[in-house]
Every structure is written in C-alpha cells, then in structure tokens.
Amino acid sequence: MPDLATMHRRPAPWRGRKQRPLYQACFALIPLWGAVLAVILVAESRAPELPGRVTGRHAMTDRRGTSLEHIDYVYTDADGTEHADERELMPSIAQRVAPAEDAPVRVKLVFGALPVLVGAPDVLPIVAVVGMAIFALFGIIFLASDRSEAAKIALALRGQLALGHITSVRKSSFKGTETLQLSYLFQTHNTAHAGQDRVSARSGELSLVLGLDRIPAMGDAVAVAYDPDKPARSTITSFGEDEDREAPATRLAPLPSELDQPAPRPLPVGAPTFATEMPLVPCALLGLALLGLALSLLLVRDPNTFVGLAIALLFTASFFGTFVTSSYLASVHAKRRLLANGRPYAALLLHVEWLNVLGQRWLSLSFELHTPEGRLRGKERLRFGRLSRMLEGRDGPQAGDTLFLVCQPDAPWERVVWGFARA
C-alpha cells in the first residue's frame, strides 16, 4: 500500500448504489396498485344492493384454531333469479351482519358477477391496499439502503483518509447470496479505531463485486475514510491492489471521432441492449405471469376463481416486474444514457486478466485515468459476450493499450467502457 498522498480518493468498487433502480421500480408500482384500488372502490360504489337472507349458519374452527361463523345465504338478482353463496366471518362480525338464521342481508354484485356481503369485511380493497403497502415497504427499505450507500460514498470522497489493515474476514452464505464481513483497524493521531464493512453478492461473485481478483485476507492493507468528528463512521475506500503497478511507458491513443461529437453521441458497437443484458429467468417469469393474466381474462368464467387468479398473477407480475425494471434501468438504460451523454476519457491499461465466475468468462481491466480531480486507478469487468461484440474479430486488449471510458461528469467512478485502441 503506497502513501496516502499518492492515492486518488474514490469510493470502494462495491459502492455502486445498486438499490437505486430497485426502489424506483417499487415506487413505480404503487400507482398501479392505487389504480387497482380505485377501480375496485368505484365498481363497489356503483354496484346495486340486492336483497338476500341467511339460510344457515354454524360455528367452525379454522386450521389455526380460530373460531369462525360459517354463513350460508341466498340473494335475488335484478332478473329475479335466486343465487346461493357463503361466507366465513369472525363471530362478532357475523352477529352484526346476520344476527340469526333467516335474517335479511344485503348483497352487492361487484363487476356484475362477484357477490360482496354488505357489512362484512371487504376483501378486494384490502388486497389492493396490501399490494400498495408491500411495494411501499420494499421501496422504503431499498431507499434506506441507497441512502446509506450514498453516505458511505460521500464519506469516501470528503472524509479524512487513514491507512489500516484487515483484522478478520467472515464469510457466510444464505439462499444463494454470499456475505463478506470485513473487520479492520486504522490509526488516527496515534489512536486505533475499529470498523466494519459488509459486502453481499450472488454466490461466486464476491470478487467481481469487490473489484478484486481475489477475496481479501486477514492482514491485507486497506485505505480507510473516516469522519474526523466521529471516527466510528468509517469505510474502506481501497485495497491498494493496483496502486503499486508500474504504468507502461506508452502514449495514449487520441479519442475516436465519435467521442469528440457533442452529446448525445451515437452508441458504440456492443452497447448494452435489452436482449444482451437482461436476466432471462425474471423476464420469462414476468412474461408467463402476464400471459396467465391475459388467458384468465379470456377463459376463466367463475367470478371467484377469476378474481383470486387475477390477483395472484398481478402480484407475481409486480414482483418479477420490479426486478426486470430495475435490471433494465441499471444494466441498459443508465449505461446507454451514460455512453451517449457522459464525459469521455482515455485511460491507460495497466493489467489485463481473464477470470472465470460461475462458468462465465470475464475480462478484468486495471487502468489509470487522469481526471480534473486527480489521478484515478480502478478496475472494470467485461463479460466475454460484450467484449467479443465490441472487438468484432480484432485482437483483445493488453497492458499498454488505451481504454476509452465514459464517466459521469461529477462522479468519474460511475463509468462504462466505450472501447479500446492500440497506441
């Protein structure tokens, strides 16, 4: 680990604010469920009340041991046809709605087919409200996580820097997700302070998320940013893996003419698209849920079955739609917009190495970049599929080549690879 004076301030590689598109997608679903609630409430307010009467009732106990009243009733529609239905209610509610056998009841036919017992708990609006609450809760959780990441990034960029070392590495796995907990010590004015950083990723992808070619070990040196007024607030900013690499003695290639054009620029060959970047399984499950919803509209005739199936499919489509939308925002939309509008840079490749992660080949690119804020060293990873589309049969990059990056003007650590050139 070199002296801190020679190191460029930057957030750690895993500080990518990946929760941002997730909370955006969750919040986008709240109006959808609000619209469902509005449709239900309007339909119920306009449904005429029909006369009915209780035909039978008896006490029962559900599987959880809760006491219920099972009520059988009949009602007469506008054509004079009598229909039978049933409902299970809490005893206190049943006593209020239908105090005795043969007691009169009122029924509303929602959407012209679904009977709702007036005075009993209305399930349909509750389901829509639950849908809004679920996605609001997930959105708040993801938003809080994103705010925490933003605070760590701000600390890395504006906090006091110190050198430290890792004191322990704990790795755990749960349902396909690996979590790495890094404990470290750092010195401030001859006082030792402890800190922790936690990193999570799909199993086998921790090194990819960390931006390292190996998992850190106890004793490894780290650079730490901390709050001078409260040193307990700290975060790892760098493992210094590439800080000691010698930069090859080669000149940078000039920016290609496409990058000299005013924004928005045309997209380069191999730019991310929906077909190349989107995860197949969530997209397929979302498509199946939407197909099932469409088929239920056409084929299911029983009102109760239709409503239950439609709500279940709508929930399924909402959940998988959240992941598909967030993946699209992060993997396609944000990168394409950055390629078209970001600030272009020419960086020097320091090291090139092939990695194998979960059976996929990735190219690890270490580079040095000079920005108005100072020298920046970092890593980028490219999947073999995108790399082959970018190269179009040309030789792959090697140390000493020029790497073209497009970065956020005010956040050069948020970047995407444009292409390569040999000086």
Number of C-alpha atoms within 10 A of each C-alpha: 17 12 10 13 8 10 18 18 23 23 23 22 20 19 21 16 19 16 20 20 24 25 25 18 24 27 20 16 21 21 12 15 22 16 13 19 20 14 14 16 15 12 16 20 12 12 17 16 20 17 16 21 20 22 17 15 19 11 13 14 11 9 6 6 8 9 14 19 19 18 19 18 23 21 23 16 18 10 6 8 8 12 12 14 14 16 15 18 19 15 16 11 16 20 12 11 19 20 15 15 15 16 14 17 20 20 23 23 18 21 15 13 12 14 21 21 21 14 14 16 13 12 10 19 18 12 16 22 16 13 23 21 14 14 22 18 15 16 24 16 15 21 21 15 17 21 15 14 20 16 13 23 21 14 23 26 16 14 21 16 26 20 19 24 21 22 17 17 16 12 13 11 13 9 7 9 14 17 17 19 15 20 18 24 20 24 16 15 6 7 7 11 16 17 20 18 12 13 15 18 18 16 16 15 15 22 16 22 18 22 22 19 15 11 12 18 14 14 14 16 22 22 24 27 28 25 16 13 9 8 18 13 18 25 25 29 26 26 22 18 18 18 19 9 13 9 15 13 8 14 12 18 17 15 17 14 7 11 25 11 11 10 13 13 16 14 17 16 14 17 19 20 14 12 9 14 16 19 15 12 11 18 17 13 17 23 15 15 22 19 14 17 19 13 12 17 14 10 9 14 11 10 15 13 11 18 16 12 17 21 17 14 21 19 17 17 23 23 18 19 23 24 20 24 20 22 21 20 18 20 19 20 17 14 23 20 13 23 28 19 20 24 17 24 22 25 23 27 27 22 21 19 14 15 19 13 15 10 8 10 14 20 18 20 22 24 25 22 18 14 13 6 10 11 13 18 22 23 20 17 20 17 16 15 14 16 19 15 12 19 15 11 8 8 8 15 21 17 19 22 25 27 27 25 23 23 21 16 15 10 9 21 20 18 20 23 21 20 20 22 18 15 12
